[in-house]
Amino acid sequence: MILGGDGYLGWTLGLAMAHRTDRQVVLVDNFVKRRWEKEAGAKVLVPLESPQRRIAEYERIFGKHNLSFEKVELLDPEAVEHIIAKYRPAVVINAAQQPSAPFSMSSAKNAAATFSNNVAAHLNVLWAIAHLSNATKYIKVGSGGCYMATDTDYVPLGKNDFTFELDGQQHKVLQSFLPMQATDFYHQSKITDFLIDDLCSKMWGLKVITVQQATIFGATIPENHWTEREGLAARFNYDAVFGTVINRFICQMVIGHPLTVYGDGTQKTGLISLTDTAVNFLKFADLDVTPGEHMVVHNYTHRLSISEIAERLANISPSTKINYLTNPREEPTGKLDPQVEVHEAIKAVDSNKDARLREEMANMLEFASRYKDDIDPSIILPEVKWLAAEKKA
């Protein structure tokens, strides 16, 4: 069962899981992201069909009938209990998140909606699993951005002992996760998600995996890349609210618009392609997790600065220009450059990663070029600022 099955990640995972395995895959969504996109003035690169129409196309192309859809409001605990009781899934992947830091910082209403969607709905799912299907493996999509304001040289996977000095004396913290700090309300909600996962796994003996997800880039996976499979396309946002950095840059490139780097471009982000993300989640679904265990995995392949990303793209097309904008975000400027521990299950994806990055960028450019006439440059530049609005007189 994949929650958020209408989304960029959720649909992609469902398509890959259904096509590449013999599992029965149920997609679950309430379509709230479509409403948020309209409110934010966002647009998608490729017309987004309903899940039902995409599933019918999947069945036509691949001749399989193991993918289905249920409309469910995760904020309704009774509805969540009903869907869990109906299927009692072996695995639940929760990708039903409000995924945008700018959206969460745009208004009090949207900040609250972010916490409601990401935290309250998450709790409803955990309660339902605990009471109805505690053999279910629960995989929660977290965020590598939970560590963005923590100035450290290493991000471990599990709990560790830490020492610190205060007033000339050494002190210890035993068996704790690395402290997490956010710079926006979206990532703060993900920190809360993470801590809830840890609490519920121990309290109720659940099998929980938190995937601290890096920024995803890419438009397609092999199942939906070709023109004749446009009906299987995933949501692809390129706007300043819901579009991730490489996806925005690619769309700017194909219309001849300068790449817009926020600030000096030295801020770094973890990255992983949509293709690699799908491969890794299939592995996560097969991991052995014991009752009461909270397993953490960091899903990323690269860690690059925004300027490095822009420069790599500019190397593909030398006519591309790079513009530096005043940074609308509050982003940390730490002294340390952290190494991130990668789980054993996905270390193989880390090999040959630079060649795959170039290949994925080329695939994205080819794909976005098909729809260049539909790209609206007016929605790419940022309008949401992290500073609170000035007080009204």
N, C-alpha and C positions, 0 to 999 in steps of 0.2 A: 504494500500500500504506500503510495507516494502522495503526501499532502503538499498542496501547492502545485498540483499536476497541470494547471493551465500556464504555469510560469516558464520563464527562460530555462532555468535549471530543472524544474520538476518535470516538464514535458520531455526534455532531452533525456533525463534519466529513465523515464518510463519507456520511451521509444527504444533506447539501447537495451534496457533490461528485458523488454518483451521480445525484441528481435534476436538477441544474442543468447537467451536462455529459454528454458521451457517453463519458467515460472508464470503463474497467473498474476498479472499486474493490474491493480486498481488505482486509478488516478482520482484524487479528491481535491475539489476547489470550490470557492464561493464567488469567484470572479471580482473580488473587491479591487484587485490590482488594475483592472480595466477602468474602474471608476476613478481611482487615484490618478491614472494617466490622463484622463480627460480633465480632471481638476487642475493638474499641473501643466497642461498644454503639451504633454508628451506625445510622441508619435512613434510607431514602429516602422522598421525598414521594409518589412514584407507584410502584406495583409495577413492578419492573424485569424485563422479559421477557428470555429468552435472545437472543443475537444472531441465532440461526437463526430464531426466531419473529418477531423484528422485521423480518428480511429478507423473510420470507414475507409479512408485512403490507405492507411496502414494495412488493413485486411486485404484490400485490392492488390497492393503492390507485393506484399510478402506472403499472402495466403495463410496467415496465422490468425487465430481468434482468441488470443490470450491477453488482450488489452481492453479495459473497460473504464467507465467514468461514473462518478457519483458526485452530485452537487451537495455539499455539506457546509454548514456554518460552524466553524470550530469554536466560536465564542458561545455556542449553545451546548452546554455539557450533556444534555439529554441526546442531542443529535450525534455528538461524538461517541457517547456510549452505544448508541444504536449501530453506528457503522463499524465500530470495533467488535461488538457482539455478533454482527452479521457475518463478518469475514474471519475474525480471530486470526489476523495475519501473522505469518512467521516473522516478517520484517516490516517495520514502519519507518519510512524515511520522511522526516518532517522538513520540507523545504518551503513551507507556507509562511514566509516572512515578508514583512515590509522591509525591502532591502536597501533603501536609499538614505544615506546620511543627509543630503540636502533636503529631502522631503521631511525628515524628522526635525530639521532646524528651521523649517519655513513658517511655522505657526504653532501656537499652543495646541490647537486642535490636532495638527498632524503629529506633534510630539506625543500627545496622549494616545492617538490612534496607533502609533508605532508600538508603544508599550502594551496596549490592549491586544493588538494582533500578535505580537511576538512573544509576550509573556503569559497573558491570561489564556490564550488559545493553547499554548504549549502546556500549561498546567492541566487544562481539561483533557488533553491527550494522555498525559502521564497518569492522571487519576483513572481514566478509563482502562488503560493497559493494566494498571496495578490491580484493579478490582475485577476485570473480566478476562484478561489475556496475558498474565504475567510471564508466560513463556516467550512472548514476543520480544524480538530484538529491536530496540528503539534507537534509530540513528538520527541525531539532531544536527542540522546544518548550523554551525556556529560561524565565527568570523575571526580571521587572523588579526583583524583590526582591534581586537580586545587588548592587544599588547602595544598598540601604537604609541601610547604615552608613557610606557614603562621603559626607562632608560637602562637597558641591560645588554650584556654581550652574548647572552645565550638564552634561548627559549626552550626549556625541556618539555617532554611530553607529559610526564606524570608528576606526582608529588615528590618533593625533595626537602632536605634540611637546609635552612638558610641561616646565616649569621649576619649580624649588623653591629655597628659600634655606636654607642651613645654616651656622651660625657666621659669618654676615655675607657669605657667598659664594653666588653664583648657580650652580646646577647644572642639567643638562638630562637628560631622558629622551626619546630619539627614537623615534618610530613605535611607540607602545604604546597598548593599550586603557586606558580609565580604570580605575584600580585598583578592585577590587570587594571589598566586605566584607559578611559576613553576621552575623546575630545568632541563628541556629539552624542545626541540622544539615541540614534540607531545603535551605535556600538555599545552604549551603556545598556541598552536592552539585551544585547547579545551576552554581555558579562552576566547579567541577571539570569538569562537562559542557562548559561554554563553552570552557575552555582546551584540552580534548581536541579539540573541533571545530576550533580554530585550528591545533593541531599536525597533526592528520590531514589537513586540507585541503591544507596545504603539503607534508607529508611524502609523501603518496600521490597528490597531484594530484586530489583529490576536489572535487566541487561541493557546497558546504555553506552552508546558511542557518541561523543561529541566531535564533529569534524570542524576543526578550526580552519575555515575555508579562506583561501587567498582570493584576490580579485580574479574573476573569470573573464577571459577574453575569447572571442570566436563567435561565429554565426551558425556553424553547422557541425554535424558529425557525419560519418560516412552514410548513415541511413537517410539523411535528408539534404545532402549537399547539391546533388545534380538538379538541373533545371526542371526535369520531368517529375521531380519529387517536391516541388514547391508547396504542395498541399500538406506536407509534413513539417513545414518550417516552424521553428520555435520563435517566440517573441524575441525581437532584437531592438532594444532601445539604444538610441544614439544621442539623446538629449542631455542637457546639463543636470537633470534631476535624477533620472533612472539609468542613464547610459554610463557604463564603466569606461575607464580612460582610453584603453586601446580601441574599443569599439567606437568611441567618439572620434578619436584621431583618424581611424580608417575612413570614416564617412567624410571627414574634412578633406582628407587626401584626394578622394575620388572626385570631389567637386572643385578641387583647386583652391581650397580655403587653407590659410595657414593653420598649423597645429597650435592650439592655445594651451600653453603651459601655465599653471597657477604658481605665482610666486617665483622663486629662483629655480625651481625644478629639482632641488636637491633632496626633497622628501622622497623616501623610498616606499615601495609597496611590494607585497608578495604577489606573484602572478602564477596562473596556471590556465592552460587552454581548456575550452569546453570539451574537446576531444579527450584529453587526459583526465579531466574530471569525471567523465562518464566511465572510463576504464577503471579508475580508482574506486568509484562508488560500487561498482560490481564486486570489487574485491572486499570492500568494507562489509557488504551484505553477507559475505561468506566467512567473516572472521569469527573465531570462537570467543564468546564473551560469557563469563560465568555470572550467575545470579548475584546481585549486589556489587558487580564491577562497573566502574565508570571508566571506560577506555577513552583516551584522547588521541586524535590523529591530526597532524598538520598537513593540509592538502595544498601543496604548492610545489612549483618546480624552480621558479626564478625569483630573485629579489633585486629589483632595479629601481633607480631613481626615475622620476617623471621625465627629466631631461634625457636620460639614457634611452628611454622608450621612444621619445620623439626623434632622437638622433638615429636610432636603428631604423625607424620607418623612413626617415629622410634619406638614408643610405640606399633604400630600395628605389626611391624616386628623387633624384638629386634636385629637381625643380621645386620640391616641397620646402616651404618656408616655416619657420618656427617663431611664434610670437609669445612673449612673456607678459602675462596679465597680473595685476594686483591680486593677491590670493584672497578669495572670498571666504576661505576656511580658516579655522584655528587649527594649525598643525604643529606638532612638537618638533623641536630641533634638538634632539638628544646628542650626546657626545659619543655614544657607543653604537656600533653597527652589529646587531645581534645575528648570531648563527642560530638557525632553527632546526631542532631535531626532527628527523623524518622517520615515520614508522616503518618497520621492517617490511611490512606488506606491500609498500608502494615504492621502495627504493629503486626498483628496476625502471620505473618511469622517469627517474632522475637522470638516466644515462642518455647521451646524445641529445640533450635538451636544447642546446643552442641551434642545432640543425632543425629540430622540430619547431622551434620558435619561428625561424625564418620561413619554414614551409607553411606554418599556420597563418602567419602574416600575409603571405602570398595568396593563400586560399581565401582569406578574408577580403583582400583587395579585389580579387576576381569576383567574389560573390557580391560585394557591395557595388561594384561597377555595373552589375546588371540592373540595379535600381537607382542609379545616380540621379536620374531625372525626378525621382520622388523624394530626394533628401531635402529637408527644409532647414537651411542654415540659420534661420532666426531662432531655433530652439536649442542651439548648441552652446551658446555663450551663457555663462552663469549669471543668475539673478539673485539667488538665495545667498545671503551673507550670514556668517556665524555670529556676528555681533548682534546683541539684542536691539530691537527698534528703539529709536529715541522716544523719551517720554513725551506724551502729548501735553500741551499746555492746558 
